[in-house]
Amino acid sequence: QDHPRNAERGHGALIERTQFLTRETQRLVHGHALLGCSRAYPMRALAILLFACCAACGRTDERPHVLVLVADSLAAAHVASHGCARPTTPAFDAFAKASVRFSNAGAAAAWPLPSVASLFTSQPQEVHGARDDELQLRSDLPTLAEQLRDAGWETRAIVQTPVLGRRTGVDRGFESYEVLDFSLASFDRALALARAAFDGASAPRFVYVHVAPPRMPYQPPAPFRGRFSDDSAALAHVDGSIESARAVHRARLSPDHPDVVRLRALYAAPIAFVDARLGELLSALRAQVAGRPLLVVRTSDHGEAFMEHGEQGHNSSVYEE
């Protein structure tokens, strides 16, 4: 607010509004997290913060690029900087150390559609309406993409889950919205498209990238597969496939049963895989968009259960952990 350019232009009213927006941003995000929005409103806070930045600088060409990275089914408890004993996320941990890391939040739902709809509207599923595959996001609710598009950001989305297809309404506000399947080949394509989304950008861009790993199956490519698991032949039937996870669920095993312990260890491998690849993406993007600030938000749509409440995987229920 004390920049001499503001004083020269007589931006007293603008400075006052910026101070209000900054206070409002602090109020919204204080003590909350960018890991969900059932108790916080991170994307509303992000929008306010971006508009505050614009007001503070007084120049539209200083508006940052914005990248929202969502890793599907990534539970905070399996991230090293959130307390996991395994070294699953060295790239994320380095990123978090140099960033603002929030630690108090919860997903709005246990599967992608209602959770992402909440992420971009700051509304619970009972309000936004996208609660199952047959329902759509309410058309009268503004989304973050719409707000940023109207404020001059170019908007792009690369979504590696058909659950978030255009029929859901989550694409509203995105000028480009690419939906991919869950395959590893599509994961590679998603990362390539994420880099291409910032090519030739003369205006600021808002890019939402949603990647499938570490969701089931827990079978990343070498050298990540099996990185944290025991290769005992007695546990070979638990191989990280969707069927082996379902077998654990059907058997109603306890969280400390060897099969569940192995499955949890197998889940750690795709976390390490996606962490490494997203770290590479961010390093490349920082060099690629060096002429404009880049604001990065890293989060997940929900976590993954390992029989803590009699459930394996996700979709069924959300618990306070």
VEXROBA-238878 format. One record per residue (C-alpha): residue number from 1; residue in three letters; y, x, z. Coordinates in Angstrom, 2 decimals, padded with zeros to 5 digits. Last residue first. Example, Ala and Ser with C-alpha at 12.3 -4.5 7.8 and 13.67 -1.06 7.14 Angstrom:
<mipas>
+-----+-----+---------+---------+---------+
:   i :  aa :       Y :       X :       Z :
+-----+-----+---------+---------+---------+
:   2 : ser : -001.06 :  013.67 :  007.14 :
:   1 : ala : -004.50 :  012.30 :  007.80 :
+-----+-----+---------+---------+---------+
</mipas>
This chain:
<mipas>
+-----+-----+---------+---------+---------+
:   i :  aa :       Y :       X :       Z :
+-----+-----+---------+---------+---------+
: 321 : glu : -037.27 : -009.57 :  011.25 :
: 320 : glu : -036.04 : -013.16 :  010.92 :
: 319 : tyr : -038.59 : -014.97 :  008.81 :
: 318 : val : -038.47 : -016.39 :  005.28 :
: 317 : ser : -041.33 : -018.40 :  003.80 :
: 316 : ser : -043.73 : -018.87 :  000.90 :
: 315 : asn : -042.52 : -017.02 : -002.18 :
: 314 : his : -043.49 : -013.50 : -001.04 :
: 313 : gly : -046.42 : -011.12 : -000.67 :
: 312 : gln : -049.06 : -011.70 :  001.99 :
: 311 : glu : -048.71 : -014.37 :  004.67 :
: 310 : gly : -050.18 : -014.84 :  008.15 :
: 309 : his : -046.89 : -014.12 :  009.87 :
: 308 : glu : -047.04 : -010.31 :  009.84 :
: 307 : met : -049.66 : -010.57 :  007.07 :
: 306 : phe : -048.00 : -007.95 :  004.88 :
: 305 : ala : -044.86 : -009.74 :  003.73 :
: 304 : glu : -042.51 : -008.54 :  000.98 :
: 303 : gly : -038.74 : -008.58 :  000.91 :
: 302 : his : -036.09 : -010.61 : -000.91 :
: 301 : asp : -033.55 : -010.40 : -003.76 :
: 300 : ser : -032.84 : -006.72 : -003.25 :
: 299 : thr : -029.70 : -004.58 : -002.91 :
: 298 : arg : -027.65 : -001.80 : -004.45 :
: 297 : val : -023.94 : -002.39 : -005.13 :
: 296 : val : -022.21 :  000.24 : -007.26 :
: 295 : leu : -018.47 :  000.53 : -007.94 :
: 294 : leu : -017.74 :  002.89 : -010.83 :
: 293 : pro : -014.22 :  004.29 : -011.24 :
: 292 : arg : -013.12 :  004.90 : -014.85 :
: 291 : gly : -013.07 :  007.99 : -017.10 :
: 290 : ala : -016.37 :  009.34 : -015.75 :
: 289 : val : -018.28 :  006.45 : -017.25 :
: 288 : gln : -021.18 :  008.45 : -018.74 :
: 287 : ala : -021.28 :  011.13 : -016.03 :
: 286 : arg : -021.60 :  008.59 : -013.24 :
: 285 : leu : -023.95 :  006.57 : -015.44 :
: 284 : ala : -026.46 :  009.40 : -015.80 :
: 283 : ser : -026.63 :  010.03 : -012.06 :
: 282 : leu : -026.96 :  006.31 : -011.42 :
: 281 : leu : -029.85 :  005.96 : -013.85 :
: 280 : glu : -031.68 :  008.96 : -012.42 :
: 279 : gly : -031.43 :  007.47 : -008.93 :
: 278 : leu : -032.69 :  004.18 : -010.33 :
: 277 : arg : -035.74 :  006.00 : -011.69 :
: 276 : ala : -036.50 :  007.84 : -008.46 :
: 275 : asp : -036.07 :  004.77 : -006.28 :
: 274 : val : -038.18 :  002.67 : -008.64 :
: 273 : phe : -041.09 :  005.08 : -008.28 :
: 272 : ala : -040.73 :  005.58 : -004.52 :
: 271 : ile : -040.78 :  001.80 : -004.07 :
: 270 : pro : -043.70 :  001.61 : -006.50 :
: 269 : ala : -045.64 :  003.91 : -004.11 :
: 268 : ala : -044.72 :  002.20 : -000.84 :
: 267 : tyr : -046.63 : -000.93 : -001.87 :
: 266 : leu : -049.86 :  001.15 : -001.87 :
: 265 : ala : -049.23 :  002.04 :  001.78 :
: 264 : arg : -048.82 : -001.65 :  002.65 :
: 263 : leu : -052.05 : -002.42 :  000.82 :
: 262 : arg : -053.83 :  000.31 :  002.78 :
: 261 : val : -052.61 : -001.04 :  006.12 :
: 260 : val : -053.63 : -004.52 :  005.03 :
: 259 : asp : -057.16 : -003.39 :  004.15 :
: 258 : pro : -057.42 : -001.35 :  007.34 :
: 257 : his : -056.52 : -004.40 :  009.51 :
: 256 : asp : -053.30 : -003.80 :  011.47 :
: 255 : pro : -051.41 : -006.74 :  009.98 :
: 254 : ser : -054.31 : -009.10 :  010.81 :
: 253 : leu : -056.47 : -010.46 :  008.00 :
: 252 : arg : -056.28 : -014.05 :  006.80 :
: 251 : ala : -059.09 : -013.45 :  004.28 :
: 250 : arg : -057.22 : -015.43 :  001.63 :
: 249 : his : -054.15 : -013.21 :  001.96 :
: 248 : val : -056.10 : -009.99 :  001.67 :
: 247 : ala : -057.90 : -011.38 : -001.36 :
: 246 : arg : -054.53 : -012.30 : -002.89 :
: 245 : ala : -053.43 : -008.69 : -002.56 :
: 244 : ser : -056.64 : -007.53 : -004.25 :
: 243 : glu : -056.05 : -010.02 : -007.08 :
: 242 : ile : -052.47 : -008.91 : -007.65 :
: 241 : ser : -053.63 : -005.32 : -007.98 :
: 240 : gly : -052.77 : -002.75 : -005.32 :
: 239 : asp : -056.23 : -001.21 : -005.32 :
: 238 : val : -057.82 : -002.72 : -002.23 :
: 237 : his : -061.47 : -002.60 : -003.33 :
: 236 : ala : -061.27 :  001.18 : -003.02 :
: 235 : leu : -061.07 :  000.94 :  000.78 :
: 234 : ala : -064.52 :  002.35 :  001.61 :
: 233 : ala : -064.08 :  004.89 : -001.18 :
: 232 : ser : -061.29 :  006.52 :  000.84 :
: 231 : asp : -058.33 :  007.47 : -001.32 :
: 230 : asp : -055.86 :  006.98 :  001.55 :
: 229 : ser : -052.42 :  005.78 :  000.46 :
: 228 : phe : -048.89 :  007.25 :  000.37 :
: 227 : arg : -048.77 :  008.74 : -003.14 :
: 226 : gly : -051.42 :  006.40 : -004.51 :
: 225 : arg : -049.57 :  005.85 : -007.75 :
: 224 : phe : -046.39 :  007.94 : -007.87 :
: 223 : pro : -047.51 :  010.77 : -010.15 :
: 222 : ala : -048.57 :  008.79 : -012.08 :
: 221 : pro : -047.57 :  005.25 : -013.08 :
: 220 : pro : -046.82 :  002.49 : -010.57 :
: 219 : gln : -049.59 :  000.19 : -009.34 :
: 218 : tyr : -048.41 : -002.12 : -006.57 :
: 217 : pro : -048.94 : -005.21 : -008.73 :
: 216 : met : -046.83 : -006.77 : -007.38 :
: 215 : arg : -043.06 : -006.30 : -006.91 :
: 214 : pro : -041.72 : -002.75 : -006.56 :
: 213 : pro : -040.61 : -002.82 : -009.34 :
: 212 : ala : -039.22 : -005.77 : -011.35 :
: 211 : val : -035.68 : -004.66 : -012.17 :
: 210 : his : -032.51 : -006.75 : -011.93 :
: 209 : val : -029.43 : -005.15 : -013.52 :
: 208 : tyr : -026.06 : -006.90 : -013.24 :
: 207 : val : -023.23 : -005.24 : -015.16 :
: 206 : phe : -019.54 : -006.00 : -014.62 :
: 205 : arg : -017.47 : -004.07 : -017.11 :
: 204 : pro : -013.91 : -002.75 : -017.04 :
: 203 : ala : -012.21 : -002.71 : -020.44 :
: 202 : ser : -012.45 :  000.04 : -023.09 :
: 201 : ala : -016.22 :  000.28 : -022.68 :
: 200 : gly : -017.80 :  002.16 : -025.57 :
: 199 : asp : -021.21 :  002.33 : -023.91 :
: 198 : phe : -021.46 :  000.77 : -020.44 :
: 197 : ala : -024.20 : -001.75 : -021.29 :
: 196 : ala : -026.09 :  001.01 : -023.12 :
: 195 : arg : -026.95 :  002.62 : -019.80 :
: 194 : ala : -028.29 : -000.63 : -018.40 :
: 193 : leu : -030.11 : -001.29 : -021.67 :
: 192 : ala : -032.03 :  001.96 : -021.28 :
: 191 : leu : -032.90 :  001.05 : -017.68 :
: 190 : ala : -034.10 : -002.40 : -018.74 :
: 189 : arg : -036.15 : -000.90 : -021.59 :
: 188 : asp : -038.02 :  001.37 : -019.19 :
: 187 : phe : -038.72 : -001.63 : -016.95 :
: 186 : ser : -039.81 : -003.58 : -020.02 :
: 185 : ala : -042.45 : -000.93 : -020.74 :
: 184 : leu : -043.55 : -001.14 : -017.11 :
: 183 : ser : -044.20 : -004.86 : -017.62 :
: 182 : phe : -042.50 : -007.71 : -015.73 :
: 181 : asp : -040.97 : -009.49 : -018.74 :
: 180 : leu : -037.42 : -009.16 : -020.02 :
: 179 : val : -034.37 : -011.45 : -020.04 :
: 178 : glu : -031.13 : -010.23 : -021.65 :
: 177 : tyr : -027.83 : -011.90 : -020.75 :
: 176 : ser : -024.68 : -010.91 : -022.66 :
: 175 : glu : -021.37 : -012.69 : -022.10 :
: 174 : phe : -022.38 : -013.35 : -018.52 :
: 173 : gly : -020.37 : -016.11 : -016.84 :
: 172 : arg : -023.29 : -018.45 : -016.42 :
: 171 : asp : -026.63 : -016.62 : -016.69 :
: 170 : val : -027.84 : -018.02 : -013.36 :
: 169 : gly : -027.97 : -021.45 : -015.02 :
: 168 : thr : -031.73 : -021.69 : -014.54 :
: 167 : arg : -032.57 : -022.40 : -018.20 :
: 166 : arg : -031.18 : -018.98 : -019.08 :
: 165 : gly : -034.20 : -017.25 : -017.59 :
: 164 : leu : -034.24 : -015.98 : -014.00 :
: 163 : val : -037.98 : -016.50 : -013.42 :
: 162 : pro : -038.51 : -014.51 : -016.63 :
: 161 : thr : -037.97 : -011.36 : -014.55 :
: 160 : gln : -036.55 : -008.07 : -015.76 :
: 159 : val : -032.92 : -009.22 : -015.94 :
: 158 : ile : -030.34 : -007.22 : -017.85 :
: 157 : ala : -026.89 : -008.76 : -017.40 :
: 156 : arg : -023.51 : -008.03 : -018.99 :
: 155 : thr : -019.94 : -009.10 : -018.23 :
: 154 : glu : -016.70 : -007.74 : -019.66 :
: 153 : trp : -014.13 : -007.84 : -016.86 :
: 152 : gly : -010.77 : -009.47 : -017.54 :
: 151 : ala : -010.15 : -011.78 : -014.58 :
: 150 : asp : -011.92 : -014.69 : -016.28 :
: 149 : arg : -015.00 : -012.52 : -016.70 :
: 148 : leu : -014.79 : -011.49 : -013.05 :
: 147 : gln : -014.68 : -015.08 : -011.85 :
: 146 : glu : -017.43 : -016.22 : -014.21 :
: 145 : ala : -019.69 : -013.34 : -013.20 :
: 144 : leu : -019.11 : -014.06 : -009.50 :
: 143 : thr : -020.21 : -017.63 : -009.99 :
: 142 : pro : -018.17 : -020.82 : -009.67 :
: 141 : leu : -020.06 : -023.92 : -008.52 :
: 140 : asp : -019.51 : -027.02 : -010.68 :
: 139 : ser : -022.58 : -026.45 : -012.86 :
: 138 : arg : -025.01 : -026.54 : -009.96 :
: 137 : leu : -027.67 : -023.89 : -010.52 :
: 136 : gln : -030.68 : -025.44 : -012.14 :
: 135 : leu : -033.85 : -027.19 : -010.98 :
: 134 : glu : -037.37 : -027.36 : -012.42 :
: 133 : asp : -038.34 : -023.82 : -011.43 :
: 132 : asp : -037.43 : -024.42 : -007.80 :
: 131 : arg : -034.47 : -024.27 : -005.42 :
: 130 : ala : -031.54 : -023.83 : -007.77 :
: 129 : gly : -029.43 : -026.50 : -006.05 :
: 128 : his : -026.33 : -024.46 : -005.12 :
: 127 : val : -025.87 : -026.28 : -001.81 :
: 126 : glu : -029.37 : -026.44 : -000.29 :
: 125 : gln : -029.97 : -023.01 : -001.81 :
: 124 : pro : -027.29 : -021.45 :  000.37 :
: 123 : gln : -023.92 : -020.61 : -001.21 :
: 122 : ser : -022.30 : -017.22 : -001.79 :
: 121 : thr : -022.32 : -018.04 : -005.53 :
: 120 : phe : -023.74 : -014.82 : -007.03 :
: 119 : leu : -026.13 : -013.86 : -004.22 :
: 118 : ser : -027.05 : -017.47 : -003.56 :
: 117 : ala : -028.25 : -017.89 : -007.14 :
: 116 : val : -030.03 : -014.55 : -006.74 :
: 115 : ser : -031.93 : -015.85 : -003.71 :
: 114 : pro : -032.65 : -019.27 : -005.16 :
: 113 : leu : -034.20 : -017.76 : -008.30 :
: 112 : pro : -035.80 : -014.57 : -006.96 :
: 111 : trp : -038.29 : -015.62 : -004.27 :
: 110 : ala : -038.26 : -015.60 : -000.47 :
: 109 : ala : -034.88 : -017.26 :  000.01 :
: 108 : ala : -031.36 : -016.53 :  001.26 :
: 107 : ala : -032.30 : -012.93 :  001.95 :
: 106 : gly : -031.20 : -011.59 :  005.30 :
: 105 : ala : -028.33 : -009.51 :  006.57 :
: 104 : asn : -027.35 : -006.99 :  009.22 :
: 103 : ser : -027.58 : -003.35 :  008.10 :
: 102 : phe : -024.62 : -002.58 :  005.89 :
: 101 : arg : -024.27 :  000.81 :  004.24 :
: 100 : val : -020.89 :  001.97 :  002.94 :
:  99 : ser : -021.58 :  004.94 :  000.70 :
:  98 : ala : -022.28 :  008.68 :  000.78 :
:  97 : lys : -025.26 :  008.36 :  003.13 :
:  96 : ala : -026.43 :  005.29 :  001.27 :
:  95 : phe : -026.68 :  007.18 : -002.05 :
:  94 : ala : -028.60 :  010.01 : -000.39 :
:  93 : asp : -030.92 :  007.43 :  001.18 :
:  92 : phe : -031.32 :  005.62 : -002.16 :
:  91 : ala : -032.37 :  008.84 : -003.87 :
:  90 : pro : -034.76 :  009.84 : -001.07 :
:  89 : thr : -036.42 :  006.41 : -000.97 :
:  88 : thr : -040.05 :  006.36 :  000.16 :
:  87 : pro : -040.08 :  009.21 :  002.66 :
:  86 : arg : -042.40 :  007.24 :  004.99 :
:  85 : ala : -041.16 :  006.51 :  008.52 :
:  84 : cys : -039.18 :  003.45 :  007.39 :
:  83 : gly : -036.02 :  002.92 :  009.47 :
:  82 : his : -033.37 :  001.47 :  007.17 :
:  81 : ser : -032.56 :  004.86 :  005.65 :
:  80 : ala : -036.26 :  005.25 :  004.82 :
:  79 : val : -036.56 :  001.93 :  002.97 :
:  78 : his : -039.76 :  000.02 :  003.75 :
:  77 : ala : -038.11 : -002.14 :  006.44 :
:  76 : ala : -035.45 : -003.13 :  003.89 :
:  75 : ala : -038.06 : -004.97 :  001.82 :
:  74 : leu : -037.88 : -004.47 : -001.94 :
:  73 : ser : -039.27 : -007.59 : -003.61 :
:  72 : asp : -037.24 : -007.15 : -006.83 :
:  71 : ala : -034.86 : -004.20 : -007.01 :
:  70 : val : -031.33 : -005.50 : -007.63 :
:  69 : leu : -028.61 : -003.19 : -008.97 :
:  68 : val : -025.09 : -004.62 : -009.17 :
:  67 : leu : -022.85 : -002.34 : -011.26 :
:  66 : val : -019.09 : -002.82 : -011.27 :
:  65 : his : -016.71 : -000.88 : -013.52 :
:  64 : pro : -013.50 : -000.28 : -011.69 :
:  63 : arg : -010.01 : -001.65 : -012.39 :
:  62 : glu : -007.57 :  001.20 : -013.02 :
:  61 : asp : -006.64 : -000.04 : -016.51 :
:  60 : thr : -005.34 : -003.28 : -014.97 :
:  59 : arg : -002.49 : -001.51 : -013.23 :
:  58 : gly : -000.84 : -002.71 : -009.99 :
:  57 : cys : -002.98 : -000.32 : -007.94 :
:  56 : ala : -003.03 : -002.48 : -004.85 :
:  55 : ala : -003.31 : -005.79 : -006.68 :
:  54 : cys : -006.26 : -004.56 : -008.72 :
:  53 : cys : -007.96 : -003.18 : -005.62 :
:  52 : ala : -007.42 : -006.49 : -003.82 :
:  51 : phe : -008.95 : -008.32 : -006.78 :
:  50 : leu : -011.99 : -006.08 : -006.53 :
:  49 : leu : -012.25 : -006.52 : -002.75 :
:  48 : ile : -012.02 : -010.30 : -003.03 :
:  47 : ala : -014.80 : -010.34 : -005.61 :
:  46 : leu : -016.95 : -008.04 : -003.48 :
:  45 : ala : -016.39 : -010.21 : -000.40 :
:  44 : arg : -017.55 : -013.24 : -002.35 :
:  43 : met : -020.50 : -011.12 : -003.46 :
:  42 : pro : -021.35 : -010.10 :  000.09 :
:  41 : tyr : -021.15 : -013.53 :  001.76 :
:  40 : ala : -023.01 : -012.97 :  005.00 :
:  39 : arg : -025.62 : -014.82 :  007.07 :
:  38 : ser : -027.84 : -016.18 :  004.31 :
:  37 : cys : -026.38 : -013.66 :  001.91 :
:  36 : gly : -028.81 : -010.90 :  001.12 :
:  35 : leu : -029.01 : -007.12 :  001.42 :
:  34 : leu : -025.36 : -006.21 :  000.97 :
:  33 : ala : -024.98 : -006.35 :  004.72 :
:  32 : his : -022.99 : -007.79 :  007.59 :
:  31 : gly : -021.12 : -006.33 :  010.55 :
:  30 : his : -017.72 : -006.70 :  008.92 :
:  29 : val : -018.19 : -008.03 :  005.40 :
:  28 : leu : -016.22 : -011.25 :  005.41 :
:  27 : arg : -013.51 : -010.24 :  007.88 :
:  26 : gln : -012.99 : -006.89 :  006.18 :
:  25 : thr : -012.56 : -008.65 :  002.85 :
:  24 : glu : -010.08 : -011.07 :  004.42 :
:  23 : arg : -008.09 : -008.18 :  005.89 :
:  22 : thr : -008.01 : -006.49 :  002.49 :
:  21 : leu : -006.98 : -009.74 :  000.81 :
:  20 : phe : -004.14 : -010.23 :  003.29 :
:  19 : gln : -002.93 : -006.64 :  002.84 :
:  18 : thr : -003.07 : -007.11 : -000.92 :
:  17 : arg : -001.02 : -010.29 : -000.61 :
:  16 : glu :  001.67 : -008.43 :  001.36 :
:  15 : ile :  001.63 : -005.61 : -001.18 :
:  14 : leu :  002.13 : -008.10 : -004.01 :
:  13 : ala :  005.04 : -009.70 : -002.20 :
:  12 : gly :  006.70 : -006.31 : -001.68 :
:  11 : his :  006.02 : -005.10 : -005.22 :
:  10 : gly :  009.53 : -003.75 : -005.83 :
:   9 : arg :  008.48 : -001.69 : -008.83 :
:   8 : glu :  009.62 :  001.62 : -007.36 :
:   7 : ala :  008.07 :  000.77 : -004.00 :
:   6 : asn :  004.74 :  000.02 : -005.60 :
:   5 : arg :  004.81 :  003.26 : -007.61 :
:   4 : pro :  005.50 :  005.14 : -004.38 :
:   3 : his :  002.00 :  004.30 : -003.04 :
:   2 : asp :  002.33 :  002.98 :  000.52 :
:   1 : gln :  000.00 :  000.00 :  000.00 :
+-----+-----+---------+---------+---------+
</mipas>
